[in-house]
Amino acid sequence: MTNREIIIEIDKVTSGKKNVISFERKGNQIDRAPLKLKKQSVSSKYKYSHHFDKDDLQKIHQVFPSIYPHPYDYEIEAWGERMKKAFRELIETGQFDKTYDLEDGPVTVKYVWVTK
């Protein structure tokens, strides 16, 4: 089987609230697997579409220590800026890319940071 590739272009990381992160391209939230939008978050008390909430950030932190939930000793804006920068760096360096083993063969998802 051949390895299929999906390329997801991103030009903006947003943080709508504490412990909520979203990715955009050309002013629209990306809604393509594996960056499917969640409609709400119980753990982050957020009722708008987003990609990652507190639970997701805790899981991502185990692989990428630069990503973490809001630790409460930072202002929300400072935490949000740190997360945006950390996600952008992971995307630009290719560290956020991942290969998934699906039933019909491997699929590599590559995230590409693009300038507007």
Phi, psi and omega in degrees: 000146179269154179274115177278157182229135174244131177247126178245117179271136181229137175234002180200139171247132181237158175225106183281339184191171177306129177068027177229127180230139176224160180239141183229158170220124180054043175080003180241141175294139179284134179225063183223131181305137004271007176266053176286140180286141170264144183277332178201169180223122176285315184295330180255004179051056185227125186251024179240161182295145183196174178257308184237139174240191184306314180299316179296317181297324177296319179292316180297324180302328181295332179261320182237096183301340180287348178254130182201156175294161179301123185273004177072349175259005174247152170291149184302317182297318180294317177299314180301317179295321178296319181291318178301315180295317181295316178296318179300317179297318178298322180289312183297327182271355179082003181291337182275349177298150181209146174253128179254135175266105179257170182302323182264019175118169182290146176229124177261127176255121179248131177258131183238126176275124179241146174273144185300000000 
